[in-house]
Amino acid sequence: MNYIKILFMVTIMIAAYIFITDDGKTTYEQIKIQHGDTLWTLAERYKGDLTTEEWIRKVKAENKLTDEQIIAGKELTVPISETMIHIAIDHEEIPTTKVASQNNEYEK
């Protein structure tokens, strides 16, 4: 019984630490793990202003991972810093803008 109490307290302390240290500038997004992805390569892509170690710690906590092993094809919740610029991916539509110049119309 004492082990359960200790485990419960440690879990509460970890959750409180994550809550207290969260700067509020991070949102989370679901991504699908691709073949060859590691937490380290994903961190380079998504970490923004976070350090690689901090980003990996947040991913492990959010996804309840006990180690750094991830499996291709599975979904992973990752922190996305607000300072990151979102770049349109091939499945997103980018609207065209029509610009009129005297007698000619151009489409960008």
C-alpha positions as a Markdown table, in Angstrom:
| # | Residue | x | y | z |
|---|---|---|---|---|
| 1 | Met | 0.0 | 0.0 | 0.0 |
| 2 | Asn | 2.8 | 2.4 | 0.8 |
| 3 | Tyr | 4.2 | 1.9 | -2.7 |
| 4 | Ile | 0.9 | 3.0 | -4.3 |
| 5 | Lys | 0.9 | 6.1 | -2.2 |
| 6 | Ile | 4.5 | 6.9 | -3.1 |
| 7 | Leu | 3.8 | 6.3 | -6.8 |
| 8 | Phe | 0.7 | 8.5 | -6.6 |
| 9 | Met | 2.6 | 11.3 | -5.0 |
| 10 | Val | 5.5 | 11.1 | -7.6 |
| 11 | Thr | 2.9 | 11.2 | -10.4 |
| 12 | Ile | 1.3 | 14.2 | -8.9 |
| 13 | Met | 4.6 | 15.9 | -8.5 |
| 14 | Ile | 5.6 | 15.2 | -12.1 |
| 15 | Ala | 2.3 | 16.5 | -13.4 |
| 16 | Ala | 2.6 | 19.7 | -11.3 |
| 17 | Tyr | 6.2 | 20.2 | -12.5 |
| 18 | Ile | 5.0 | 20.0 | -16.2 |
| 19 | Phe | 2.1 | 22.3 | -15.5 |
| 20 | Ile | 4.2 | 24.9 | -13.7 |
| 21 | Thr | 7.0 | 24.9 | -16.3 |
| 22 | Asp | 4.7 | 25.1 | -19.2 |
| 23 | Asp | 5.0 | 28.6 | -20.6 |
| 24 | Gly | 1.6 | 28.5 | -22.4 |
| 25 | Lys | 3.3 | 29.1 | -25.8 |
| 26 | Thr | 3.1 | 25.5 | -26.7 |
| 27 | Thr | 0.2 | 23.7 | -28.4 |
| 28 | Tyr | 0.0 | 20.0 | -29.2 |
| 29 | Glu | -0.6 | 18.3 | -32.5 |
| 30 | Gln | -1.2 | 14.7 | -33.5 |
| 31 | Ile | 1.3 | 13.4 | -36.1 |
| 32 | Lys | 1.8 | 10.0 | -37.7 |
| 33 | Ile | 5.2 | 8.5 | -37.2 |
| 34 | Gln | 6.9 | 7.7 | -40.5 |
| 35 | His | 9.5 | 5.0 | -41.1 |
| 36 | Gly | 12.9 | 6.3 | -40.0 |
| 37 | Asp | 11.5 | 8.9 | -37.5 |
| 38 | Thr | 13.1 | 9.1 | -34.1 |
| 39 | Leu | 12.3 | 11.5 | -31.2 |
| 40 | Trp | 15.5 | 13.2 | -32.0 |
| 41 | Thr | 14.7 | 13.8 | -35.7 |
| 42 | Leu | 11.1 | 14.8 | -34.9 |
| 43 | Ala | 12.5 | 17.3 | -32.3 |
| 44 | Glu | 14.6 | 19.0 | -35.0 |
| 45 | Arg | 11.5 | 19.4 | -37.1 |
| 46 | Tyr | 9.0 | 20.5 | -34.4 |
| 47 | Lys | 10.8 | 21.9 | -31.3 |
| 48 | Gly | 10.8 | 25.6 | -32.2 |
| 49 | Asp | 12.4 | 27.4 | -29.3 |
| 50 | Leu | 12.5 | 24.4 | -27.0 |
| 51 | Thr | 15.7 | 22.5 | -26.4 |
| 52 | Thr | 15.8 | 19.0 | -28.0 |
| 53 | Glu | 15.9 | 17.4 | -24.5 |
| 54 | Glu | 12.9 | 19.5 | -23.3 |
| 55 | Trp | 10.9 | 18.7 | -26.4 |
| 56 | Ile | 11.6 | 15.0 | -26.0 |
| 57 | Arg | 10.7 | 15.1 | -22.3 |
| 58 | Lys | 7.3 | 16.7 | -23.1 |
| 59 | Val | 6.6 | 14.2 | -25.8 |
| 60 | Lys | 7.4 | 11.3 | -23.5 |
| 61 | Ala | 5.2 | 12.7 | -20.8 |
| 62 | Glu | 2.3 | 13.5 | -23.1 |
| 63 | Asn | 2.4 | 10.1 | -24.7 |
| 64 | Lys | 3.2 | 8.2 | -21.5 |
| 65 | Leu | 6.4 | 6.8 | -23.1 |
| 66 | Thr | 8.9 | 5.0 | -20.8 |
| 67 | Asp | 11.7 | 5.2 | -23.3 |
| 68 | Glu | 12.5 | 6.9 | -26.6 |
| 69 | Gln | 11.3 | 4.0 | -28.8 |
| 70 | Ile | 8.5 | 5.0 | -31.3 |
| 71 | Ile | 6.8 | 2.9 | -33.9 |
| 72 | Ala | 6.2 | 3.9 | -37.5 |
| 73 | Gly | 2.5 | 4.1 | -38.4 |
| 74 | Lys | 1.4 | 5.0 | -34.8 |
| 75 | Glu | 0.1 | 8.5 | -33.8 |
| 76 | Leu | 2.2 | 10.7 | -31.5 |
| 77 | Thr | 1.1 | 13.9 | -29.7 |
| 78 | Val | 3.9 | 16.4 | -30.1 |
| 79 | Pro | 4.4 | 19.9 | -28.7 |
| 80 | Ile | 4.4 | 22.6 | -31.4 |
| 81 | Ser | 5.9 | 26.0 | -30.4 |
| 82 | Glu | 3.9 | 29.1 | -31.3 |
| 83 | Thr | 7.1 | 30.5 | -32.7 |
| 84 | Met | 7.2 | 27.9 | -35.5 |
| 85 | Ile | 6.0 | 29.0 | -38.9 |
| 86 | His | 3.4 | 26.6 | -40.3 |
| 87 | Ile | 4.3 | 25.6 | -43.9 |
| 88 | Ala | 1.6 | 24.2 | -46.1 |
| 89 | Ile | 2.0 | 20.5 | -46.9 |
| 90 | Asp | 1.0 | 19.0 | -50.2 |
| 91 | His | -2.5 | 18.0 | -49.0 |
| 92 | Glu | -3.4 | 21.5 | -47.9 |
| 93 | Glu | -4.9 | 23.8 | -50.5 |
| 94 | Ile | -3.3 | 27.2 | -51.0 |
| 95 | Pro | -5.8 | 29.7 | -52.3 |
| 96 | Thr | -4.8 | 31.6 | -55.4 |
| 97 | Thr | -4.9 | 35.4 | -55.6 |
| 98 | Lys | -6.0 | 37.2 | -58.7 |
| 99 | Val | -4.2 | 40.5 | -59.4 |
| 100 | Ala | -5.5 | 42.9 | -62.0 |
| 101 | Ser | -3.0 | 45.1 | -63.8 |
| 102 | Gln | -4.6 | 47.6 | -66.3 |
| 103 | Asn | -5.8 | 45.3 | -69.1 |
| 104 | Asn | -4.2 | 42.1 | -68.0 |
| 105 | Glu | -5.2 | 39.7 | -65.2 |
| 106 | Tyr | -2.5 | 37.6 | -63.6 |
| 107 | Glu | -3.0 | 34.7 | -61.2 |
| 108 | Lys | -0.5 | 34.1 | -58.4 |
